[in-house]
Amino acid sequence: MRAQKSGQNDDDVMKAAQDIYYNDHRIKFSLEHAWRELRHDMKWCSTYQAKDTGKEKHKQVYSVDGEDDGGEPEARPVGVKAAKAASKKKKIGKEEDLSVLQSMFEIKEKIANRKVLERLLAKKEPLSKMETSLKNKLMSEML
């Protein structure tokens, strides 16, 4: 609709849109009946209007009493102070997540060390110097 030229009607615009669709996808657009049914639906109209209103300097003003417009006004955008407070809360949450991950990593490391110690203790052959020192180190950490 944004590319509609002077003197064109809806059928001309639809024909041009079908040509563009065919050039892009190499198949004919087969859902024209659905498009004609849904083109004025509120869901799709709001999407189309959002693209057109991007150039406006002022936002739409809603009445205070709310009776004139008949619908619910859109939610107000988050203010600067509220956005800063929310970002600080997110950082605190991220620090908590980091501490949980660190504790999980420490537990995983202890389990891995315990498995190595169990393997060294279960070994029947004589241990090398390095294996003996590793066994002693792991045992001292466990105690």
C-alpha positions in Angstrom: 0.0 0.0 0.0 2.9 2.4 0.6 4.0 2.0 -3.0 0.5 2.9 -4.4 0.8 5.4 -7.2 -1.7 8.1 -8.0 -4.6 6.7 -10.0 -4.2 3.1 -8.9 -6.9 1.3 -7.1 -6.7 -1.7 -4.7 -6.8 -4.2 -7.6 -3.8 -2.6 -9.3 -1.9 -2.6 -6.0 -2.8 -6.3 -5.5 -1.6 -7.2 -9.0 1.7 -5.4 -8.4 2.2 -7.2 -5.1 1.5 -10.6 -6.7 4.1 -9.8 -9.4 6.7 -8.9 -6.7 5.8 -12.1 -4.8 6.2 -14.2 -7.9 9.6 -12.6 -8.7 10.8 -13.2 -5.1 9.5 -16.8 -4.6 8.9 -18.2 -8.1 5.4 -19.4 -7.2 2.0 -17.7 -7.5 0.5 -16.2 -4.3 -2.4 -18.5 -3.5 -3.8 -17.0 -0.3 -5.5 -13.9 -1.8 -8.9 -14.9 -0.3 -7.3 -15.0 3.2 -5.5 -11.7 2.7 -8.7 -10.0 1.6 -10.5 -11.3 4.7 -7.7 -10.3 7.2 -6.3 -7.1 5.7 -8.5 -4.9 7.9 -8.0 -7.0 11.0 -6.7 -5.0 14.0 -3.6 -7.2 14.4 -2.4 -6.5 10.9 -3.5 -2.8 10.8 -1.4 -2.0 13.9 1.6 -3.5 12.3 1.1 -1.5 9.1 0.5 1.8 11.1 3.6 1.3 13.2 5.8 1.4 10.2 4.1 4.6 8.8 4.2 6.5 12.1 7.9 6.2 12.6 8.5 9.6 11.0 6.1 11.5 13.3 7.7 13.7 15.9 4.9 13.6 18.5 3.3 10.5 19.9 -0.4 10.0 20.0 -2.1 11.6 23.1 -4.8 9.7 24.9 -7.6 11.2 26.8 -7.4 11.1 30.6 -10.9 9.8 31.2 -10.5 6.9 28.6 -14.2 7.1 27.5 -13.6 8.9 24.2 -11.3 6.4 22.5 -13.2 3.3 23.5 -10.0 1.1 23.9 -7.2 0.7 26.3 -4.3 3.1 25.8 -0.9 1.7 25.2 1.5 1.3 28.1 3.8 4.1 28.8 7.5 3.6 28.0 9.9 2.9 30.9 11.5 6.0 32.3 15.3 6.6 32.6 15.4 6.0 36.4 13.2 2.9 36.2 15.4 1.5 33.4 18.6 2.1 35.5 17.0 0.4 38.5 16.0 -2.6 36.4 19.5 -2.9 35.0 21.0 -2.9 38.5 18.5 -5.6 39.5 19.6 -7.7 36.5 23.2 -7.3 37.5 22.5 -8.5 41.0 20.7 -11.5 39.5 23.6 -12.2 37.2 26.0 -12.1 40.2 23.8 -14.7 42.0 23.8 -16.9 38.9 27.6 -16.6 38.7 28.0 -17.6 42.3 25.7 -20.6 41.7 27.8 -21.6 38.7 31.0 -21.2 40.6 29.8 -23.5 43.4 28.7 -26.1 40.9 32.1 -25.9 39.2 33.8 -26.4 42.6 31.6 -29.5 43.3 32.4 -30.9 39.9 36.1 -30.4 40.5 35.9 -32.2 43.9 34.1 -35.1 42.3 36.7 -35.3 39.6 39.5 -35.3 42.2 37.8 -38.0 44.2 37.6 -40.2 41.1 41.3 -39.7 40.3 42.1 -40.6 43.9 39.9 -43.7 43.8 41.7 -44.9 40.7 45.1 -44.3 42.2 44.1 -46.2 45.4 42.6 -49.1 43.3 45.8 -49.4 41.2 47.6 -52.7 42.2 50.9 -51.9 40.4 53.5 -49.8 42.2 52.8 -46.1 41.7 55.4 -43.8 40.1 56.7 -40.7 41.9 54.3 -38.4 40.2 51.3 -40.6 40.9 52.4 -40.9 44.6 52.7 -37.2 45.0 49.3 -36.7 43.3 47.8 -39.2 45.6 49.3 -37.5 48.7 48.1 -34.1 47.5 44.6 -35.3 46.9 44.4 -37.1 50.2 45.6 -33.9 52.0 42.9 -31.9 50.3 40.2 -34.4 51.2 41.1 -34.2 54.9 
